[in-house]
């Protein structure tokens, strides 16, 4: 198939690829998972396409057609299986929100057991895995069954990303639900306490965003959404203004330099090369003094949160870190 598929789908946390795509400069090392192919995006505003349903069962053979629709509206891909209990919880939530958005989003459901080609293409290491397509390009969303309100927030971010890249048409289907009639907001509101941090991040002022998220956590230490956003904004801040070539060249020139290796690990996680990032730092750990080990341990713990603490790759890396520490 012609669509570019991600090498990895990072799980957990809040996807901020729309921020990175908006603020990255040419050659920047910031995450670009949400950026559409080519240069300036074409726009689908005003385009309406008829479809049989807003929720489509997609197979290896029919995925190409669904992907083509992602030039009109964002297509959310739900990778699930019949035996997966969390999938049975998440699936109805995804369908409900999709229908309430009234044709602004399509949902493509993929049974991974029946469609191994798509499961392999998206490298879904656990299910449910949810990813989106915008203009034929993948945008990581999340893994696991999340609460409905958090899923709504992901949909809201996805719609913002799609609009930024000119994918703002509609599809018409009999099962669309008018959001006013449903009583549900079409786009979830950002909590007032989060607004200063979100606004700072969206204008590329990551230093201020970090300060604002830390202030939120001081007031509400149990705010998981704020914590997830903080570690991701910190990652964006560390990569801001740097190029991938410069980061990799520095790491290759100084394989024992902790700072250089931390930077390339950040780059790898931002690009979805999660295992590479973890292995790099874990292999570096034994040869370091106490200062170097502390820096590596702290960075690994942050990157674990960026990827998602329930991700199998995080669990494996956390286990190896524990064995190195003790």
Secondary structure, 3 states (H helix, E strand, C coil): CCCECCCCCCCCCCCCHHHHHHHCCCCECCCCCCCCCCCCCCCCCCCEEECCCCEEECCCCCHHHHHHHCCCCEEEEEEECCCCHHHHHHHHHHHHHHHHCCCCEEEEEEECCCCHHHHHHCCCCCCCEEEEEECCEEEEEEECCCCHHHHHHHHHHHHHHHHHCCCCCEEECCCCCCHHHHCCCCCCCCCHHHHHHHHHHHCCCHHHHHHHHHHHHHHCCCCHHHHHHHHHHHHHHHHCCCEHHHHHHHHHHCCCCHHHHHHHHHHHHHCCCHHHHHHHHHHHHCCCCHHHHHHHHHHHHHHHHHHCCCCHHHHHHHHHHHHHHC
